[in-house]
Amino acid sequence: MHITIDEDDPRPIYRQVADELRALIASGGLREGAQLPPVRQLAADLGVNLNTVATAYRELQAEGLLSIRHGAGAVVSSRTAHDRSEEELRKPLRAALTGMVLAGLPRVEIMNIVQSELRELLKGGR
């Protein structure tokens, strides 16, 4: 499992950790039933506060992607986020697309980026 923290990324670190874990789950890099490292271990590996990792784990638990048991750690419980409406799922996509439009990227380039990212994400199994 490889998670990267980007100091220049405007997203909070807990969000970066959660997003990286989401991507690993979506791509099949972390399969259902996979044990995640304990909060303290992952925090030490990443060089971040343990509350940062705990917050990321809790966010993924609330989405139904992780199951957390005190003393037993976190386990991937599903490959799909439960109870999220299409509108909720579209919000981050809309924000990313808005950023690309505001950066001046032409429509064709945006579509190429989206297709490339989707291909990369799904090459693990679906």
C-alpha positions as CSV (number, residue, x, y, z in Angstrom):
1,M,0.0,0.0,0.0
2,H,1.5,3.3,-1.1
3,I,0.1,6.6,0.1
4,T,1.7,9.9,-0.8
5,I,1.2,13.2,1.0
6,D,1.7,16.4,-1.0
7,E,2.7,19.4,1.1
8,D,1.7,21.7,-1.8
9,D,-1.8,20.2,-2.1
10,P,-4.4,22.6,-0.8
11,R,-6.5,19.6,0.6
12,P,-6.1,18.9,4.3
13,I,-3.8,15.9,4.9
14,Y,-6.6,13.7,6.3
15,R,-8.5,14.3,3.1
16,Q,-5.4,13.3,1.0
17,V,-5.1,10.1,3.1
18,A,-8.8,9.3,2.7
19,D,-8.7,10.1,-1.1
20,E,-5.6,7.8,-1.6
21,L,-7.3,5.0,0.3
22,R,-10.5,5.5,-1.7
23,A,-8.5,5.2,-4.9
24,L,-6.8,2.0,-3.7
25,I,-10.1,0.5,-2.8
26,A,-11.8,1.5,-6.1
27,S,-8.9,0.2,-8.2
28,G,-8.8,-3.1,-6.3
29,G,-5.4,-2.4,-4.7
30,L,-7.1,-2.8,-1.4
31,R,-9.7,-5.6,-1.6
32,E,-12.7,-6.3,0.6
33,G,-11.4,-7.9,3.9
34,A,-7.9,-6.3,3.6
35,Q,-6.5,-5.2,6.9
36,L,-5.3,-1.6,7.0
37,P,-2.3,-0.6,9.1
38,P,-3.0,0.6,12.6
39,V,-3.6,4.3,12.9
40,R,-0.3,4.8,14.8
41,Q,1.7,2.9,12.3
42,L,0.3,4.6,9.2
43,A,0.7,8.0,10.9
44,A,4.3,7.2,11.7
45,D,5.0,5.9,8.2
46,L,3.5,9.1,6.7
47,G,5.0,11.4,9.3
48,V,1.7,12.9,10.3
49,N,-0.3,13.2,13.5
50,L,-2.2,10.0,14.4
51,N,-5.5,12.1,14.7
52,T,-5.1,12.9,11.0
53,V,-5.1,9.2,10.0
54,A,-7.9,8.5,12.5
55,T,-10.0,11.2,10.9
56,A,-9.4,9.7,7.5
57,Y,-10.4,6.2,8.7
58,R,-13.5,7.6,10.4
59,E,-14.6,9.3,7.2
60,L,-14.2,6.1,5.2
61,Q,-16.1,4.2,7.9
62,A,-19.0,6.7,7.6
63,E,-19.0,6.0,3.8
64,G,-19.2,2.3,4.4
65,L,-15.8,1.6,2.9
66,L,-14.1,0.6,6.2
67,S,-15.1,-1.3,9.2
68,I,-13.3,-0.2,12.4
69,R,-13.2,-2.3,15.5
70,H,-11.5,-1.0,18.6
71,G,-8.4,-3.1,19.2
72,A,-8.8,-5.0,15.9
73,G,-8.1,-2.2,13.5
74,A,-9.6,-1.2,10.2
75,V,-10.7,-3.6,7.5
76,V,-11.9,-2.8,4.0
77,S,-15.6,-3.7,4.2
78,S,-16.8,-2.8,0.7
79,R,-15.7,-1.5,-2.6
80,T,-18.7,0.8,-2.9
81,A,-19.7,3.8,-0.8
82,H,-23.2,3.3,0.6
83,D,-26.0,5.7,1.0
84,R,-24.5,8.4,-1.2
85,S,-26.7,10.2,-3.8
86,E,-25.7,10.8,-7.3
87,E,-25.6,14.6,-6.4
88,E,-23.1,13.9,-3.6
89,L,-21.0,11.8,-5.9
90,R,-21.0,14.5,-8.6
91,K,-19.8,17.4,-6.3
92,P,-16.1,16.5,-6.2
93,L,-16.1,15.8,-9.9
94,R,-17.8,19.1,-10.7
95,A,-15.2,20.9,-8.5
96,A,-12.3,19.1,-10.3
97,L,-13.7,20.0,-13.7
98,T,-14.3,23.6,-12.7
99,G,-10.7,23.8,-11.7
100,M,-9.6,22.5,-15.1
101,V,-11.9,25.0,-16.9
102,L,-10.6,27.9,-14.8
103,A,-7.0,26.8,-15.5
104,G,-7.8,27.3,-19.2
105,L,-7.6,23.7,-20.3
106,P,-9.6,23.1,-23.6
107,R,-12.5,20.7,-23.5
108,V,-10.6,18.0,-25.4
109,E,-7.7,18.1,-22.9
110,I,-10.1,17.8,-20.0
111,M,-11.8,14.8,-21.6
112,N,-8.4,13.2,-22.2
113,I,-7.4,13.7,-18.6
114,V,-10.7,12.3,-17.3
115,Q,-10.5,9.2,-19.6
116,S,-6.8,8.6,-18.7
117,E,-7.6,8.8,-14.9
118,L,-10.6,6.5,-15.3
119,R,-8.6,4.0,-17.3
120,E,-5.9,4.1,-14.6
121,L,-8.4,3.7,-11.8
122,L,-10.2,0.8,-13.4
123,K,-7.2,-1.2,-14.8
124,G,-7.0,-3.0,-11.5
125,G,-10.0,-5.1,-12.0
126,R,-13.5,-4.0,-13.1
